[in-house]
Structures are given as C-alpha cells and as structure tokens.
Amino acid sequence: MYWSPGVTSTVDDAVAAARDGTPTVLTVEGVAGYGKSTLLSFVVGRLAGFHVRRAFGEESSQTVSWQLLDEWAAVPDDAAPTHLVQGYRRLADLVDRLALTGPVALVIDDAQWIDPESMSSVAALVERAAGDRILDVAAYRPLGTRHRAWRRMVDDAPSGMVRAVELAGLDLEAATALVSSIAPEAPPELAAHLIAHTGGSPLHMRALLREYPAAELAVLAARGDLPAPSELAMVIDARISALDPQAATMMRVLAVLGDDWHDVASVSAIGNLTEPSTAVRILRDGGLVSVRVGNVATHVRISHAVVRAAAYATIPPEVRRRLHTAAATRLTDTARRLTHRYAATFGVDDALALDLERHADDRHAHERFRDAARFYRLAAATSGSDTDRERRTLDAAFDSIIAHDLEEVRLDDLADDSSDLLRVVHAVQAVAEKRWARAAEILDPVSPDRLETWDAKHRGRALVLRGWTIIAAGRDPLDALPYLDAALATDSVDPALRAQFIFAYGQAVQAKTVGNEDIWGFESTLDVDRAELAASKDGLMRLAWRGAIHSLSGTPSKAVADLSVVVDAVNDATVDFTDGVFHALLGYAQWIGGHWRRGASNINVAQQDSAVRRSPHPLVAAIGPLSALTSGDEVAGALETSRRARIAAPLRSSVHAGDITDVIALAYAGTYDQRRAWLGLRTGDFGDPRTQPATVVPYLWLLAMGIASAWAGDPDAVENWADRLEPLDGGPWRVAGVAWLRVLADRCRGIPVADRLIHCAEKGMSEIASVGAILWADAANAAAAEHHRDRMVVRQHAYDALTALGAEGYASTMIHDDGDAPHESDDPLAALSEREREVVALLLEGLSYAQIAKELYVTRSTVAFHLSNAYAKTNTASRHELIQLVRAA
C-alpha cells in the first residue's frame, strides 16, 4: 500500500527519536479496512536493529487480563499480575533485558481489543521513561471510553513524545447522529458499540441498523455478539462457496474458533480435513487468512474480525453447532471448551450452566474477575430457573465491578421489595465509585438474621461489605464489629474483599481499644519477624496492618520495614491490595522519616494507580499533598482534593492521615491566616476533633491537633492534646512532642518560650525528621521574636534541618526574616531536576542501578539517563566523584 509523504515522515521521525534515546509513542487510529495493520507492517519494516515485540488484540479475548504481558513473555513462571504496578514492573524488566543489546519496539495491533490492564501498564511505562531507546506503536479503532489511562497519557504527553497518524472513520458524535436518523429509539450507548464493532464504517453501521431492530442490536452488543452486515456476509459467502471444499471447511472452522491464532493440526482435526496444507495455501493466496509459521507448528487465523463475523454468519445453524461441538471435544483449554459448549447449546442447559458457574468460581478464586464475570453471564443465559439466573447474573455484575468494568454493569433499580443480593451488588457498585455513605444506606435493610439462610460465599461477601461500608461511611466502627466477627467466623473471606476486611476489622477492634491496649493483629504480632508474617497471605495482611499503624503513629522506620515487604509483594503479584493505599502509606512513612523524594515517588505511584480506578482512594488523596510539597508545586489544589475525597468518604484513618498531612503542609507552605483558620474549617467538615473517643488514634494526629489548636490560639485545647499524648508509648519523639505542646500552650497565653522551645528542638525528633524541622523553625521564630542571644545559631539549625530534607526552599515561609540571613550551604545538587535529585538521593544511600530502578518504578536505562545528566550538571564523571562532592558540601 502507498503511504503519503506525511505518513512516512511521521513514522521515520518516531523511529529516529526512539533510536536516539527519546521514548516515543506512535499511534495509528482509523476504521476497519483502512490499512492500520498494513501500516504497522510498514513500520516494523523500518525497525532495523530494534528488538521488536508484536501483539495482536482479539475481540474474543478482550475479557482476558494481561494479554500483552503473556504475548511478550513478560510474565515469569505464570505469575500473572493482578495490579497495575505489577504489570508495569514486568514490562520494565522486559525492556531492561532487551535494551542491553539494542533499542526496543513494542507494537500493538487492534489495541481496542487489548485488556485495560495491559494498556494502562504500557502507558505507565511510557510516562515514567526518560532516556530509554523505546518506541511504543499502537494501532486501534476509535477507543470511545475505553483505555482511559492510555488516552490520558497520549493527551498529556510532553511535546514531541507522541506522533499520531489518523485514518478516517465516524466519530462518536457522527455515529450517534447516524444511529438516531435510522433508529431514533436506539439506546445512547449503541453508537459506541457499533463504532467498536465496525470501526466506524458508515456502510457497515447502516447495514446492521437496517437488518436488525435497535433493541436486538443492543442486546447482542452487551453480549459481544454483534453480527456482520448482510451485504458483507453475502460477499464472503459467495467467496467461500467458490473455494475448494477443503478450504471452505477450514474457513468455517476458523470462523467458529474465533479471532485468535490456531494451529493447523487442531483446525484440521475439528474439520476432518485431509489436505490442510492446500487449504491454508488457497485461503492465504485469497487474502482471507494470515499465516504464522513457527518452529513447531503453523498457526492460522482469519485476516479480519469483520470478515470472520461475516463468515460465521453464513454457516448453517446445524453445521455451526456441529463444529462448536467438535471444538469443545478436541480443545484442551477449559475456558475454550466451555465457550464452544455454550455456542453449541440451544436454550436452557442446567448441566452446562453448573459447569460454567464452577469455572467462574475458579476464576474468581484466582482473582481473574473479568474472566469470572464472563462465565457467570454465560451460566445465567443457560439457567433454567429464575432464581439461578438472577444469582448468576448478579455474580457477573459483582465481578465486573471488582474488575473496574463499571460500563459493563446494568442493574435493576432498587425498590422496597428488591432482593438482598441485588442490594449487595448495588452497594459494591457504590463502593467502587467511592460513594461509601450511599453503600452503607443501601445495605441498612440487610439484617444479620436475613443473612443466616444464605450460602457461605454470598453471606461472607455481604457481612464484609456491611462492616466495611459502616466504617468507610464514617459511622461508629463498633456497629460494624458484629458483622465482621461473623465474617471472620465463617473463615471464607472473599478474595475480592480481603483487604477491605483486614482494615475494617482492624479499625472496628481499634474503636473499642483504649490507650495502649492490644489492637487486633498488632500487639499479637508486634514482635513476630516480618519474614514469618510474609510467608502467607494472611500474614501479609497482618503485616500491612502493622505497617499502617506504625506509619500513622510516628514510627516510620518500623513502618518502612514492614510496608516495604508488603509493597514488594504487591509489585511481585503475591497479593493484590488495590487502590494504591500501601504505596501511599509507605511513601508517607518515608516522607515523615525525612526521605522526601523517596516517599514522594511511592505516593506518586499510589496516585497513578488510584487514578486508573476512576477516583482516588481517600487515604491516597489525604497523603497526596506531601508529593506536591516535595516537588514545590502549589499545595492548595492537593489540599482541596484531599478534603473533597475525605468528605465524600470519611473513612476514619483517611481523616486522621489527612489532618496530619494538612497540618504539615500548612506548616511548610501555608500562610499565617491559612494556619489560623484551618481548625475551624476542619471542624466544619468532620466535626470537633476533641469529641474523638478516647480510643486508639494515631499518635501523630494528637500532636498535629495540638499544633493546630495553637495556631487557633486555644491554650486549653493544646494542653488537652498534650495530656492525651503523654501517657502513650510513642518513643523519644513523643517526649519532645508533649513538651512542645506544653510550650505552645504557654505561648498562646503570652508567656516567653524561646528557651524551652530550643530545649525541645535539641531533644530531637530524628525519627520523624520532617516534623522535627517544623519544631526547629518554631524555635527559630520564637528566638527571633524574643531577641534570644542564640537566635542566629538556632536559625542556622532550622535552616540546616530543612536543607537535610531538601526543603530549604520553604525557609522563607517557615522562618521569619529578622534581617540576618542564615548561612546557606552551597548545594552541589541545586541545578538538578526533581527526578535527578531522587535518583542521586538513592545513589547516596548505596543503591545499585537496578535497586534505584525498582525503588522509583523506572527502567535501568531511565536511571542511567538521569545520572548522566546529574554528572554533567555537577561536573563529575562517576558515582564516586558525585558522592564525594555531596559529602564534602
């Protein structure tokens, strides 16, 4: 095919940029039949010297997660990812291996059929790349609402990173107008389904709308079974009828088997072919199939999805059922066998429905929720009884929601007489949308007595959701405890709700725990070696809970040790704690401990993962302002995002974490008026913090509330917070923190406090260095205001504390200017970018390139690129020289 000079130039520019070390994306978007696949072959032909990995999206496999990683052999030992970060890490490892000997090209055809997880991982790889010789090429039909993360990456990419080739077709607006002109009664989503199926071809869309009623098309679209237009079907039928009988049979077998590649031996066995090689040659020469010759077997598939649909439509029903039955008998894969049994079945088949449900249960147990949803739907379609059909339909909806495929879910509206199962699924949908207060309201009518008659799977699911939504909605956690106790007694917590259970139960028990009493799963595991806990999923959950408590209570070194193990397990697909919460808590602990850039990197990963899931988890949003502080961005926007997320879902741990983060952010970057007003605004949003029950709360929260009360000028409240903090086991920083609050209360009363504040700062808060720097700034300001004899020394200590964090830029807002500026140490890293400083910070800790890449979620090539820039900007030539330069400074 001839390509215009503009297209050729765009391709060559993209290839050259990637070859020279600029991560580049080439997108090819267009309708079916306009040459996307041919253009990709043209691109591949210009990739001399590249390591090329190709993948082909298949309409019949779009419910299968992580297709790209499987096709590119990026998943070792069948350890399939269950999480975006895991998928991205696998891709980064693949690129690192290949990049040792040349640039890398990842080429994806029919990306509209690729699963969202795979495309999100590729998008994350591109977004975090720098200096990598990598080219991502993706061809797809108009995506509509599909692949949000990929579309966001393309839209937000830096200038020059993305090169685009567009091949024309109807967009959503034009397709909607076309549908409305022919079938005004059509549901609004039908246009998007027709675009995805026909590639926006107006000819094919008109043919379908004239051949089938709109309501029938909508049902077929929901099942993924849209037919080919009869005009095309007649053309294909005529071509097949004119073929050699063996070739015609092979074509029909391939149409039955689906879009993916099939080995010729299996096709021959299903069709009882005697001369398969001749049939393959005839079909290939006629342009009807593509052939892939391997070392062991030859594989074949129909050349285009629309052609396959047309060929399938021409097969007589009896022949079609016979071929599906033969495929079900001969294929070894359970999912494919069941799919063909379903296709061969006419109407109700309760035995098949039970087999489909059992397979769906197995997929659910293995946390392949999108796959499970598909088989629950097939089971519902073949169920004889209304009760079985409703249960399986709702199970399908549950798993689609868990897989974040909310657009696939169609639920009946709730009414007073709605079934409890329907209420549970509606509640899960509200939870996925972070509408936890609404989820709790939905489940209010579901009493424990009504759950007694349920089977173990659905009863355990309902109990966990009921307990979790009570807590997530900000209600009294003690009301959740009976439900969670009952769920624990069943010993069958749904794998989709494991993380929700562990934290709901921990917070419910925490609500009845006073002072230093045992917190479930914490004191009992306080001295248990983390390696022992990490040996099982249950142990990992307890380790995660322990790390979370350490993180929010002001023991960051212990939190980092625990949560690093948990995050590694998440990254390595050992467990799937979703929504980025544990990356956020790890980043929070690192940040509080004084490792700002390392902490911000994990918080950024949490935010990226949370964004893929439509709305941020309130805990991730609560911690988000610390990332903005680190990068020097405007903090107000992050604080407002945190506030809105916590108001929408007032999970107690999120409110506490947000309070601590808000106070820290305002201490560093806020104005006097913002600090003074904060406590009143917080009380309006979440209630008076002084009414918080005297149960276990994060120790740092008590300190933060005391500081905020001092900003508000309320000495009695400051003393009250000090009284609550004093008897707790908080480590050395707690002693200094209590003393600090006592001093702040006196300052509110107008008593000179400089000497005492200096003494508090000298006691030290080394374990929570980010808070310790605030104390030093407070001491410096008091010394300046009272003209203390050591004010310049204290001022220098405050400046040094900020510099140690990489926060010297906040000195002007934190330390009042009394006319004598402190000595500013020469910063040898002043010219470096934020990402370069992150890499150098880890280099100074002794980490290798591979370890830095793992910490920052980038490739080794990206690490090398940033370090190369750092060497150039600091006039050094090696790791040793750079370390010596920084230490000397």
Secondary structure, DSSP 8 states (H G I E B T S, - for coil): ----HHHHHHHHHHHHHHHTT--EEEEEE--TTSSHHHHHHHHHTT-TT-EEEEEE--GGGTTSTTHHHHHTT-SGGG----SHHHHHHHHHHHHHHHHTTS-EEEEEESGGGS-HHHHHHHHHHHHH-SS--EEEEEEES--TTS-HHHHHHHHHS-TTTEEEEE-----HHHHHHHHHHH-TTS-TTHHHHHHHHHTT-HHHHHHHHHHS-HHHHHHHHHHT-----HHHHHHHHHHHHTS-HHHHHHHHHHHHH-SS-EEHHHHHHHHT-S-HHHHHHHHHHTTSEEEEE-SS-EEEEES-HHHHHHHHHTS-HHHHHHHHHHHHHH---HHHHHHHHHHH--S--HHHHHHHHHHHHHHHHTT-HHHHHHHHHHHHHT-SSHHHHHHHHHHHHHHHHHTT-GGG-------TT--HHHHHHHHHHHHHTT-HHHHHHHHTT--HHHHTTS-HHHHHHHHHHHHHHHHHTT--GGGTHHHHHHHHHHT---GGGHHHHHHHHHHHHHTT--TTS--TTTGGGTTS-HHHHTTSHHHHHHHHHHHHHHHHHT-HHHHHHHHHHHHHHHHTTS----TTHHHHHHHHHHHHTT-HHHHHHHHHHHHHHHHHTSS--HHHHHHTHHHHHHHT--HHHHHHHHHHHHHHS--HHHHHHHHHHHHHHHHHH--HHHHHHHHHHHHHHH--GGGS-SS---HHHHHHHHHHHHHTT-HHHHHHHHHHHTTS---HHHHHHHHHHHHHHHHHTT---HHHHHHHHHH--GGGHHHHHHHHHHHHHHHHHTT-TTHHHHHHHHHHHHHHHT-GGGHHHHS---S--------TTTTS-HHHHHHHHHHHTT--HHHHHHHHT--HHHHHHHHHHHHHHHT--SHHHHHHHHHH-
